[in-house]
Structure formats: structure tokens, C-alpha cells
Amino acid sequence: YVDPSRTTYSDLIEGALQGMLQSLDPHSQFLDAELYENIKNDTAGEFGGIGIVLGYKDGILSVIAPMEGTPAYRAGMQAGDRIVNINGQSTENMNMRDAIRLLRGPENSPVTLAVSREGEKEPLEFKLIRESIKVASVKGTRMIDRGIGYVRITQFTENTGAELRTALDQLQKEGLRALVIDLRNNPGGLLTAAVEVSQMFLPRGLPIVATRGRESRRDPPPHKSDGTFHLIDMPLAILVNEGSASASEIVAGALQDHHRAILIGSRTFGKASVQS
């Protein structure tokens, strides 16, 4: 490049990798060390920021879902909101790494987003204060009627299986006979957590999800129901909406396919792919 102070060799290589991977599909991306650390923190259930899960919808940076109890959720941001700019900086052609870097920052620091929303003529402005966000993945555990329990899974993290087992143990002590699982606005998370949750409600040995890659001979074997804890006779209803994505769709789809649960709500996000 004509001005060597403007760039470095590593910047050029990382830029090329980002562009190459973003051309594949909306969910593939290059992870540098910073972004990889952010993703590890997300799936561990703790990170700093405003509490939205980002993705690309029709090539536009969008909110897959706001996380319950976070600044974005309290401010009224919604699944499907398209982010126009962050702190006045346009998100057109912005990669995921740069978007996350703009959204995250020190606790109690401000960030302003402009979003376009279906049905709104003008962009909506959200002035938010960043927080240290620690999101429990299983919330709202309670009995909603005689023998009918309720749990909400907000995302699928390393701790989701253990948290759900604790919630079910509590409800069983209260006379649990049927269960409502709320996956609305759950943007997904770890594939392993989705399998762990699904198998709690299926007999051993049933397929839960399979992934198909470029070369079929290298495809991993299907994930099947395993473990020692199985509630196979209890009636289940699963709540979903357009913000239910990825791992949420794996759980909902597996339990529906095996006629183990009925789904109530609206069409889900439609991820249909798994990243490793």
C-alpha cells in the first residue's frame, strides 16, 4: 500500500480472511483473538455490554434477540431490529468484530443505537448504558397451575443443562405433571447444550440433530439422546417466536419431530446451520 503507516501485514491478512468468510453465508466469520474471547465469554453466560445477540438478516446487521433483563431488553429493543448506526457510525458493510467492539465497553458508559423496525417510518434511537451482564440461562421457574410447571430458557450456555436439571428437581418436589418450556427470543448458543436439554425429555437412543457438511464421509455421527435423566411421559408445550433461533430450533424441532411436545407461537428465526 502506498502509505505503509496506514496498515500492517497482519491487518491485511485479517481483512482478507474476514471478507472471504463473510462471503460464504450470514453466519460464517473470521474470529481474531479478541472476538474469540468475546464468544467464549458469551457462551459461559457472562459478558459486558448492552445485552443483544447480533446476526445478519438479509445481509444487514440485526438483532436476533435482546437478552432478558439487560439494558437493550429494558429499553424495548426487539428481535428483527436492524441496526443502522452505533454512536453515529454507519453499520453498512460493517463486520461483526467492529460492531461488537463498538457495542461493548466499560460498565456505566453510554452507547447510542439507531435501528430500523418494520412498521416504523423513521429509525428509532436507543440511548443505553452498558452493564456487566451475567445472564442465567434458566429463569422464571414456577408452578403456573396445579401440576403444570413453567421454565424459561434465555440462551444455551455451558450451564444450561445443570440449571434446567435444578429447576426440574424443584418443580418435581412441587408435584410437576406437565411442563411449559419458554424459548421465545432465545437466540441459541451451544449445540452441546441443546442436545443436553433435548435428551432430558426423550428416551435413550433417539436422534436429536445431525449436521451435514461438504463431504459426507467426514460428517460427525448424529447426536442421540443419552444420559441418565429422562422425563418421557410428561406432557410438554414449547413456546417459540421469530426470536427463537439456532439451538432453540434444535430443541423445538427434535421434541416436535418425536411427537414429544407441541409448539405454540409463531415461525422461528430459521437458522438451519451450525458453526464450529
C-alpha positions in Angstrom: 0.0 0.0 0.0 1.2 3.5 -0.8 1.2 4.6 2.8 2.7 1.9 5.0 1.7 3.7 8.2 -2.0 3.1 7.3 -1.8 -0.7 7.6 0.2 -3.7 8.6 0.6 -7.1 7.0 -1.5 -8.8 9.7 -4.2 -6.2 9.2 -4.3 -7.0 5.5 -4.4 -10.8 6.1 -7.2 -10.5 8.7 -9.2 -8.2 6.4 -8.9 -10.7 3.6 -10.0 -13.6 5.9 -13.0 -11.6 7.2 -14.1 -10.8 3.6 -13.6 -14.3 2.4 -15.7 -15.9 5.3 -18.4 -13.3 5.2 -19.0 -14.1 1.5 -20.0 -17.7 2.4 -23.2 -17.2 4.4 -24.6 -14.8 7.1 -23.2 -16.8 10.0 -19.6 -17.6 9.0 -17.0 -15.2 10.2 -13.3 -14.9 11.0 -12.5 -14.9 14.7 -9.5 -13.0 15.8 -8.2 -13.4 19.3 -10.5 -10.6 20.7 -13.7 -11.8 19.0 -12.9 -15.4 20.0 -12.6 -14.3 23.6 -15.9 -12.5 23.4 -17.7 -15.6 22.1 -16.2 -17.7 24.9 -17.5 -15.2 27.4 -20.9 -15.2 25.8 -21.3 -19.0 25.9 -20.1 -19.0 29.5 -23.0 -16.7 30.4 -21.1 -13.6 31.3 -20.0 -10.6 29.3 -20.1 -6.8 29.3 -22.3 -4.7 27.0 -25.9 -3.9 26.4 -27.3 -7.4 26.0 -28.2 -8.2 22.4 -27.3 -11.1 20.2 -26.2 -9.9 16.8 -26.6 -11.6 13.4 -27.0 -10.8 9.8 -30.6 -10.9 8.3 -30.6 -10.4 4.5 -27.1 -9.1 4.8 -28.0 -6.4 7.3 -26.6 -6.3 10.9 -29.7 -7.2 13.0 -30.8 -8.0 16.5 -31.5 -11.8 16.7 -32.9 -11.2 20.2 -32.4 -8.9 23.2 -31.4 -10.8 26.4 -33.9 -10.7 29.2 -33.1 -8.2 32.0 -30.4 -6.4 30.1 -30.3 -2.7 29.0 -31.4 -3.5 25.5 -34.3 -5.6 26.7 -35.5 -2.9 29.2 -35.2 -0.2 26.5 -37.6 -2.1 24.3 -35.3 -3.4 21.5 -36.8 -6.3 19.6 -35.9 -9.3 17.6 -35.5 -8.3 14.0 -34.5 -4.7 14.7 -31.9 -3.7 12.0 -29.0 -1.6 13.4 -28.5 1.5 11.2 -25.6 3.0 13.2 -23.8 2.8 16.5 -22.7 6.0 18.1 -23.3 7.8 14.8 -21.2 5.3 12.8 -23.0 3.6 10.0 -23.1 -0.2 10.1 -23.3 -0.5 6.3 -20.7 -3.1 5.3 -19.5 -3.3 9.0 -18.1 -6.7 10.1 -19.2 -8.4 13.2 -15.9 -7.8 15.1 -16.1 -4.0 14.6 -19.8 -4.0 15.6 -19.1 -5.9 18.8 -16.2 -3.6 19.6 -18.4 -0.5 19.3 -21.2 -2.1 21.4 -19.0 -3.3 24.3 -17.1 -1.1 26.7 -16.7 -0.1 30.3 -19.6 -0.6 32.7 -21.7 2.6 33.1 -20.5 4.0 29.8 -23.1 5.2 27.2 -23.8 3.9 23.7 -26.4 5.1 21.2 -28.0 2.9 18.6 -30.3 3.8 15.7 -32.4 0.9 14.4 -34.9 0.5 11.7 -38.0 -1.5 12.6 -40.7 -3.0 10.4 -43.8 -0.7 10.5 -41.8 2.4 11.6 -41.1 5.1 9.0 -38.1 6.6 10.8 -35.2 4.9 12.6 -35.7 4.5 16.4 -32.9 5.8 18.7 -31.9 3.9 21.8 -29.6 5.6 24.3 -28.2 2.8 26.6 -25.8 2.5 29.5 -23.5 -0.6 29.4 -23.6 -3.0 32.2 -21.7 -6.1 33.3 -24.2 -8.7 32.2 -24.4 -12.0 33.9 -27.3 -13.9 32.3 -28.7 -17.0 34.0 -29.9 -19.2 31.1 -32.9 -20.7 33.0 -35.3 -18.2 34.6 -38.8 -17.9 35.9 -39.1 -21.4 37.3 -42.6 -21.8 38.9 -45.9 -23.7 39.0 -48.5 -21.9 36.9 -51.4 -24.2 37.7 -52.0 -27.4 39.6 -49.2 -29.8 38.4 -48.2 -27.5 35.5 -44.7 -26.1 35.6 -43.0 -23.3 33.7 -39.3 -22.7 32.8 -37.8 -20.1 30.5 -34.5 -20.8 28.8 -33.0 -17.5 27.7 -29.9 -18.9 25.9 -27.9 -22.1 25.6 -24.7 -21.9 27.6 -22.3 -24.2 29.3 -24.5 -24.1 32.4 -27.9 -24.6 30.8 -28.2 -28.3 31.3 -27.3 -28.1 35.0 -29.6 -25.1 35.6 -32.5 -26.9 33.9 -32.0 -30.0 35.9 -32.0 -28.0 39.1 -35.3 -26.2 38.0 -36.9 -29.6 37.2 -35.9 -31.1 40.5 -37.6 -28.1 42.2 -40.8 -28.4 40.2 -41.0 -32.2 40.8 -40.9 -31.6 44.5 -44.0 -29.3 44.0 -45.9 -32.0 42.1 -44.9 -31.5 38.5 -47.1 -33.4 36.0 -46.8 -31.2 32.8 -44.3 -28.6 31.7 -44.2 -25.4 29.6 -40.8 -24.6 28.2 -40.4 -21.0 27.0 -37.9 -20.5 24.2 -39.2 -17.2 22.9 -36.5 -14.7 22.0 -33.8 -17.4 22.8 -31.1 -16.7 20.2 -29.4 -20.1 20.7 -25.9 -20.8 21.8 -24.0 -24.1 22.2 -25.0 -27.2 20.2 -24.0 -29.4 23.2 -26.4 -27.5 25.5 -29.2 -28.0 23.0 -28.6 -31.7 22.9 -28.3 -31.9 26.7 -31.7 -30.2 27.1 -33.4 -32.2 24.4 -32.3 -35.6 25.8 -33.9 -34.8 29.2 -37.3 -35.3 27.6 -36.6 -38.2 25.2 -36.0 -41.9 25.6 -32.4 -43.0 25.3 -31.0 -43.6 21.8 -33.3 -41.3 19.8 -31.6 -39.0 17.3 -31.7 -35.3 18.2 -29.8 -33.5 15.5 -27.4 -34.3 12.7 -25.1 -32.0 10.7 -24.2 -32.4 7.1 -21.1 -30.8 5.7 -19.3 -30.6 2.4 -18.0 -34.1 2.5 -20.5 -36.7 3.8 -17.8 -39.1 4.9 -16.5 -36.5 7.4 -19.9 -35.8 8.9 -20.0 -36.5 12.6 -22.5 -39.1 13.8 -25.9 -37.8 14.7 -26.3 -36.6 18.3 -28.6 -39.1 20.2 -30.3 -39.0 23.5 -28.0 -40.2 26.2 -27.5 -39.7 30.0 -29.5 -41.0 32.9 -32.2 -38.3 33.4 -35.3 -38.7 31.1 -38.8 -37.3 31.7 -40.5 -39.3 28.9 -44.1 -39.4 30.0 -44.7 -35.8 31.0 -46.8 -33.6 28.6 -44.7 -30.7 27.1 -45.6 -27.4 25.4 -42.8 -25.2 23.9 -43.3 -21.5 23.3 -41.4 -20.1 20.3 -41.4 -16.9 18.2 -39.3 -15.2 15.5 -36.5 -14.6 18.0 -36.1 -18.3 18.7 -33.0 -19.3 16.8 -30.3 -21.9 16.3 -30.1 -24.1 19.4 -33.7 -23.2 20.3 -34.8 -24.5 17.0 -32.8 -27.7 17.5 -34.6 -28.4 20.8 -38.1 -27.4 19.5 -37.6 -29.4 16.3 -36.3 -32.5 17.9 -39.1 -32.7 20.5 -41.7 -31.9 17.9 -40.4 -34.5 15.4 -40.5 -37.2 18.0 -44.1 -36.1 18.9 -42.8 -35.4 22.4 -44.0 -31.7 22.5 -46.4 -29.3 20.8 -45.1 -25.9 19.6 -47.1 -22.8 20.3 -46.3 -19.3 18.9 -45.0 -18.1 15.6 -42.5 -19.1 12.9 -39.0 -19.3 14.3 -35.9 -17.4 13.0 -34.8 -20.1 10.5 -31.0 -20.6 11.2 -30.6 -24.1 9.7 -26.9 -24.2 10.2 -24.3 -24.9 12.9 -20.9 -23.3 13.3 -17.8 -25.0 14.8 
